């Protein structure tokens, strides 16, 4: 089977790249092995939350030069500040066009409320999630945090206790309560299935909306804002919006323990749009190995296409990090399993030396979290010391940064994805 572009990985990076290429008239296929990191995410997207020296980032455009100085191996440093900002803005426009329902922007980071009651700096957040600006008070005074009876992945009292410690919420009267929702009794009897996905499925199929609204009104009496676990609306925000319209309160939802409905909703919208544009999703398939001719990839063999390889003018590695097996760690090495790409190393981290992978302090950022493939300024992948002409990488499979520590995982995904799409489109167009 022949395509213009074959993309390995159907997460945020792979789909963003595929959408951008399909919109430019290229024929793309995505080899998708299953759930991606976005399905387990909070729904918020980070561009850059802090610098390697620990400095918190408020104005992103003012700190990219400092990032490049402190961490030259970071993908943003290789791409350059101007391109990073342009591609971030391009993604904001794409998100608005697809109605992803995100708030925030490049002007400055905002803080989102975490499920444990902390505040985390981020770039974009779902409009249903409670957020505040750095020096502003939360605009509601009487908050009620409602859990669901028997559901342990969301703890209202813990959230409330920690939220009261935040300066932006110090003026708030915060109370907690629980919803019974009788339609969930069957799930309560089978605790292993009492998860956000199962709750959302049951509520959309069986719940009496009027009864649920009345219960929320009763338990949250006196509130002007109500925080709920993100269990109301599996595939879209429509059910949550119905609740919002029917109650007397302003409702907010918070992500629960994974899998996250907020990230899953975004994933579905991106996947549907890619397919509507004519893109081919090869779901349940897994890339195995490739063939090369000089500096070019010529064929890709997958689990479902071992006898009939996928052929394309260009290939994009968007397979993620260790979580999705885009990178594999064995005791003596870390490697990229499909193309055998070179893994980045530094004075602090050597992928061939297991003793450099971790630090003594468990809670500290770990060196192995910056592992990934080597790229150049065009996001082309290096193998055996040379950069391939038609193999690109995007997202968490790229090395040189710790997305958790720096708060930049989603940003790297979309910025590199849109950069790769441009480079391929320019080449094919030429």
N, C-alpha and C positions, 0 to 999 in steps of 0.2 A: 504494500500500500504506500502510495506516494503523497506527501504533503509539502507545503511550503515550510512549515515549522512543526516539529514534534516537541512538546513540553512534557517533562517528567515531573509530575506533582500537581495535584489539583487543589492546593490551598490558596491562601491570599495572594502569594507571589505568582503562582502559576496561572491562576484565573485572571488576575489583573493584566499580566503580560498577554495572555490569550485574547482577552477582550480588546485590548489596544491594537493587536495585530489584526483581528477579525474586522475591526472598524476601518482598518486601512486596506481591506480587501484581500488579506492573506488567508490561506487555507491552513487551519491549525488543528492538531489533535493533542489531547491531554491524556497521558497515561496516568490513571488515578487508582492508587492501590487501596483506598479506603478513606477513613476519617483523617482530617488534617488538624493541625494545631488550632486553626481558627474555630473548630467545633468545640474546643475546650477553653476558649478565651473568654474574657469578660465583655467583649464587644467594644471596649475602648481601644484606641490605637495610639501608640506612642511614636513620636518622631525623635525626640531627644529629651530625656528627663534630667540627666545629670552628666557632669564631665568626669573623666577618670580620676581627677584630683578630689572628687567628692563635692564639688560646687554644684548647687542646684540650678537648673536652667529655667528661666522664665521667658526671656525673649530668644527664640531659637536662632533667628538670623544673626544675632550679635555674638553667638557662641560657637558657630561652626569653625571659625578660624582658630579659636582656642582648642577645639577638639582635634583639628588636624595637626596642631603643634604637639599636643599631648599624646595623641595616638595616630601616628601616620598610616598605620595599617588598616584603620577603619574604612569601610567602603565609602563613607561620605568624604573622607579625605582624598580618596582616589578619584571620585567623581567630580569633586569641586563644589563649593558652596552654592554657586549660581545654579548649577544643574540640580542640586538637591532641592533647593527652594522651588525651582520651576516645576519639578516633577511632583513635589508634595502638593503644590497648588493644582496641578493637573489632576491629581487623585481627588482632591476636594471637589473639583468640578464633576468628575465621574461619579463620586458618591452622591452628589446632589441630583444628578441626572437619573440615577438608579433608585432614588428615594430610599437610601440607606438610613435616613433619619438621624444623621450625625450632627452634633453641635461642636463648636470650637473652630480653631483656625490657626494660621501661621503667625498671627499677630503676637500671641503669647499662649503659653501653656495654661490650662486651668487645672483644678484639682477635682478628682472624682472621689466619691465616698466608696470605700472598699467594703466587702462583706463583713469585715471585722471591725469596722468603725474608724478606720484610718483614712488619711487623705493621700492620694497619689497623683503626682503631676502627670498630665497626659495631653495629647494633641487633639484628638477627636473622641467624643463619647456619644453613645445613643441618647437621643433626646428624652428618653424615659428614665435615665439614671440621674440621681442627685449630684449636682456639680456646684462648685463655688470658684470665684476668682480669688487670687492670693490674699488680697487685703479687704475682701468684702464679707459681710455677714450673710449667712443663709437667710433668704427672704421670708421664711416661715417661722413662727414662734412656737406653735403647738404641734409637735410631731408625735405620731403614734406608729410604732414599729410592730407590724403584725407577722407572726410566724404562722405555720400550719400545724395543728395538733398532731404530734407523732412524727413530724418531719424534722430530722436531726441535722440536715445539711445547711440549716439557716438558724442562727441563735439570736433572737431579738435582744435579750438582756445583755449579752456580751457586746453586741453592736452598740446598744444604747450607752453602756458604761464607757466604752472607748470614745464614742462620739462626743460625749460631754467634756472630754479632755481637749477637744479641738477648739481653738480660739473662735473659729467661724460659727461654732454651734454653742458657745458658752451661754448665750442669751436664751437658748431654746428650752422649753419645757418638754422633755422627752419621756414618753411612757411606752409600755409594751403590752402586747396581748396576743391571743391566738385565735385563729379561725378553725372551727370544727369541720365544716364542709362535709356533710354526711355522705355525699357521693364518693368520697375517698376512703370509706370504711373498708372496702375490699382490699385496697392497697395497704392499709394499715395492718391487715392480717397477714400480709406477705411483705415483710419489711425489706427484703432484698430488692423488691420492685418499687419501693417508695422513693423514687428519685424524681428530679425535676421533669425529665422527659415523660415519664409515666403519668405524673400529676397533670401536666399540660394536656396530654392526650385524653385523659379521663375528663378533665374539665370541659374541653371543647366539644366532647361527644355527649356527655351525660348531664352536666350541671344545669340547674335552673338559674338563669342569669338574675332574675328578679330576687330569688332567695339569697344568692351570693351577695348581691348589692345590699340587701337588707342586713345581712350578717356583718358586712364591713361597716355599714353605718352604725350599727349597734355597738360593735366592739370598739370602734374608733371614735365614738361620740366625743365631741369637743375639739377634735383635731382640725387643723387647716392643711396639714400635709400628712400623708400616710406612706410609709415605706413597706413594700411587699417583696418577698422573694420572687425571682424571675421564673415563675412557674405558670404564668397566665398568657399563653400564646406560644405554640411550639414553632410553627413555620413562619409566622409573621407577628407583627405587633397589633394586628387588628383586634384580637380578643381583649388585650390590655386596654386598647383605646376605647372599646365598648364599655369596659368597666369605668374608665375615666369619665366618659360622658354621662354615665348613669349615676355616679355618686356625687356627693356634695363636697368632696375633698379634692386636693391635688394629689394624684397618685404618682409614686416613683417605684421603680423596681431595681433590685440589686442582684448581681450575679450570685449564684450559689456554687457549691463544690461542683467540679466538672462531672459530666459534660455541661456546657453552658448554652442555654437557649439563646442568649443574646448573640454570641458568636455564630451559632448554628443558623440563625435567621439570616445573617449577613452572607454566610456561605451559600445558602440556597438562592438568594437573589443574584449573587455573582455567577453561580453555575447556570442558572436559568438564562441569564442574559448572554452568556457565552454561547450557549446552545441556540438561542434565538438568532444570534448572528451567523449561525451556520457552523460553529465549532463542533468538533467531534470529541465526546467524552468516552474514553475507554475505561469504564468503571470496573473495578475488581481485577485489573491487570497490574502487573509489576514488571518494571524494567530489569533485565538481567545482565546484559552485556552489550558491547558495541564492537563494530569493526571500524578500522581506520585505514586511510590511504594518505600517507604523509601527514600533513597538518590538518587533515579533515576527517570528520566522522562520516562514514558512508552508510552504515546500517545500524539499526537498533533492534535487538532481540528482546522480546518480552515473554512472560509466562504463557500468554495466550497466542503468541505469534513467534514461536521458536522456529517454525519451518518457513514462515513468510514474514521476514523482518520488515520493520517500518523504515521507509526511506524518506529523507527530507533534505532540503537545501540547508536548513539550520536546525540545531538542537538546543534546547534550553533546559538546564538542570535547575529545577525548582523543588527538589525533593525534601527540603527541610533538614533539620539536624538529627540528633540521636533519637528524638521522640518518634520520628516517622521513618527511621532507618535510612535517611539520606546520608548519614555518617554512621560508621560502625566502629565500636571500640572493642578490641581484644586486648589481652593483658600486655602484649608487647608492641601494639600499634593501634593507631586510629587511621581509618581509610575510607575513601569514597568508593562504594562497591560497583558502580556501573561503568564508569569510564577510567577509574584508577587515577583520578586527578591528583595533583600535588596538594598536600595539606600544609597550611601555613605554619610557620614556626617562628619563635622569637627567643630572646635570651632567657625569658622566664618559662617558656613552654616549648617542649620538644615532643612531637607526637610519637617518636620512637623511644622515649624515655618515660616509663610509667611514673617514676618518682617526681616528675615535674608537673603532673596533671592536676594535683590537688595541693592545697595548703593545709596547715595543721588545724586551723580554726574552721570548724564545720560550717558556721554561718557566714563565713567570708566568701566573696566571689572566687570561684574556682577557675584556675587557668584552662582546664579542658573545655570550659564553656565558650571560649573564644576560638575553638578549633573549627576548621572549615577549609574549603578549597581556596586556592590562590587565584585572584583575578587581576586584570589590568583596568585602566580607566574606561574601557568600553565594556567591561564585565565579561570579557572573553576568559576562558578557563585555561590554566596552565597545567600541562602534563609533561613530565620528564624535562622540565626546565624550559619548555617552549609553549607559547600561547597558540591555541587552535584557532583556525580561521572561521569555523562555523559552529563552535560550541561555547555557549554562554551560561552563566550562573546568575541566579537571583534569589534573594531571601536568606533564610537561616543556614543554608548549606555553605554560604560564603564565610570565610574565616576572618579573624582580625578584630572582632568585637564581641562583647558580652551583652546581648540584648536585654537580659534581665537586670544586670547591674546598671546599665546606662539608660534604660528605658527607651530603646530605639528599635525593637524587633519589628514591629509593624511598619515603621518608617523605612527601614532598610528593605523590607519586602516590596513595598509599592514603588519606592524610588528606583531601586535597581530593576524592577519589572518593567517600568515605563521606559527606563533608559535602554534596556535590551530591546524592547519593541521598536523604539526609534532606530537603533542601530541596524536591526534586521530589515526594517522597512526601507531604510535608506539604501541598503545593499541590494535588496531585491529590486527596488525601484530603479536603481542604477543599471 
